[in-house]
Amino acid sequence: MEQTQPLTLTQSASSRWEEFEKEVADHEKALYHFAYRLCGNPEDAQDLLQEGLLKAYRSYNRFKKGTSFDRWVFQIIYRSFVDLYRKKKRRPFVSSLNETSPHFEQEKPPEVPDYSALPEEMALKQELGAIIQKSLLKLPNEFRAAVILCDVQGFSYEEISQILQCSLGTVRSRIHRGRRLLRELLRPYLIGERRGG
Amino acid sequence: MNCQKVQSLLSAYLDQELTTEERRIIRQHLFTCRTCSLEYESLSLLKSSLGSLEAPAEPKDLLSKILVAQGDSASAIALSRIAFNPWAFGKRFVMAAACVFLFLGAALWLFPTPKSNPMMTNATPQTLRPTSEQVIMVRHMDKEEDSAPEDLKQEMKPSGPQHPLLMGIPVSR
């Protein structure tokens, strides 16, 4: 007589999950950083990353071995972000007056503290980080994604064109226009940074 | 190459995404043009500021959450399949259902109930219904009772209870 068993992953699913888990562990930090810079707050970033990774796992059998796993997941996360943004846009905006704006949230400190830097420098760096994040959120989504992928993640234009599914010329234009917009928003702070640096 | 064209290529120059020839032309222009040189400097500063942004601490239990979400969705999909497709239960369910129907059919055929068999509904009243001979005999007894003397009438009255079906029959006098 057969006994009923609780829902568990089968052997093939288990090995598939282990493989996926290993791939994600190698790029988890970069993926979360990308999601965080796109959303601007940890809660939305976690939701976005979870959504993206869940989609990636479900379609993991379609992932071509030997190609770049992180680029593939970056692409999925960006698509999820665009979808979520569209859904949010359709919904009416509701916000509590008591709730602090996510843009003003303090940047989380790094896991390994840098003791060589002075506390004042660290505070200034964190403050500038929060201001940059606030300015990033004012950019159109496609410009923001292109600038983050280029300047924060360090991808080449070729790689960005694969992630955003657009031509090299479009990538070049988006990065250039995004940077110019961002520079205008950050002009007073960047001048201070230049003088201070 | 004029300033407008150079400035449109400055981002790509900064990212080293231009050809060798384009890079050489822009480098030469930046040496001579103060405006384009300042533009390049500001973009370079922006790029380094973005590059020095601290990575936030990633959530620890992210993958376990995904595994839970995956399990939930898998079980939800399984449940929805069962709800809309009875064949998802498999052959065992079909066999069990067939056995139950077979048993019920056999039981009804072998042991019919009064409701299931219309012939049985008339059976009981027919057995208790008085025959024509019994009716005639009762009428005859009534006539004898009227003509008999009073002392005999007492004897002729039925002592025990009558047949239940005969009690309701009107007797002609």
Contacts between the chains, C-beta under 8 A, distances in Angstrom:
chain1	res1	chain2	res2	distance
A	7	B	71	6.2
A	7	B	74	7.4
A	7	B	75	5.7
A	17	B	67	7.0
A	21	B	63	5.7
A	24	B	63	6.4
A	25	B	63	7.7
A	28	B	58	5.7
A	28	B	62	7.0
A	29	B	55	5.9
A	29	B	58	5.6
A	30	B	55	7.8
A	32	B	55	7.6
A	32	B	56	6.9
A	32	B	58	4.0
A	32	B	59	7.3
A	32	B	62	7.7
A	33	B	55	4.4
A	33	B	56	6.7
A	33	B	58	7.9
A	36	B	56	5.0
A	37	B	53	7.3
A	42	B	56	6.4
A	42	B	59	7.9
A	45	B	56	7.5
A	46	B	59	5.4
A	46	B	62	7.1
A	49	B	62	6.7
A	50	B	62	6.6
A	50	B	65	6.0
A	50	B	66	5.9
A	50	B	69	6.8
A	53	B	62	7.4
A	53	B	63	7.7
A	53	B	66	5.2
A	54	B	66	5.5
A	54	B	69	5.6
A	54	B	70	6.4
A	54	B	73	7.8
A	57	B	66	6.6
A	57	B	70	6.1
A	58	B	70	7.5
A	107	B	53	7.9
A	107	B	54	5.7
A	107	B	56	7.0
A	108	B	54	7.5
A	108	B	56	4.5
A	108	B	57	5.1
A	109	B	54	7.4
A	109	B	57	7.9
A	110	B	54	5.3
A	110	B	55	7.2
A	110	B	57	7.8
A	111	B	57	5.7
A	125	B	52	7.5
A	125	B	54	7.5
A	126	B	54	7.6
A	128	B	49	6.9
A	129	B	53	5.4
A	129	B	54	6.1
A	132	B	49	6.2
A	132	B	50	6.7
A	132	B	53	6.4
A	133	B	53	7.7
A	147	B	50	7.0
A	148	B	50	7.8
A	150	B	15	6.4
A	151	B	46	7.7
A	151	B	47	5.1
A	151	B	50	3.8
A	151	B	51	5.7
A	152	B	50	5.5
A	152	B	51	6.8
A	152	B	53	6.0
A	154	B	51	7.4
A	156	B	15	7.8
A	156	B	17	7.2
A	157	B	12	7.5
A	157	B	15	6.9
A	157	B	17	4.9
A	172	B	11	7.1
A	172	B	12	5.4
A	172	B	17	6.9
A	175	B	11	5.4
A	175	B	12	7.9
A	175	B	15	7.3
A	176	B	8	6.7
A	176	B	10	7.6
A	176	B	11	4.0
A	176	B	12	7.3
A	179	B	11	5.6
A	179	B	43	5.7
A	179	B	46	5.9
A	179	B	47	7.5
A	180	B	43	8.0
A	182	B	46	6.2
A	183	B	42	5.6
A	183	B	43	6.7
A	183	B	46	5.3
A	186	B	46	6.8
A	186	B	49	7.6
A	187	B	42	8.0
A	190	B	42	6.5
A	190	B	45	5.5
A	190	B	46	6.4
A	190	B	49	6.9
A	193	B	45	6.8
A	193	B	49	6.7
A	194	B	45	5.9
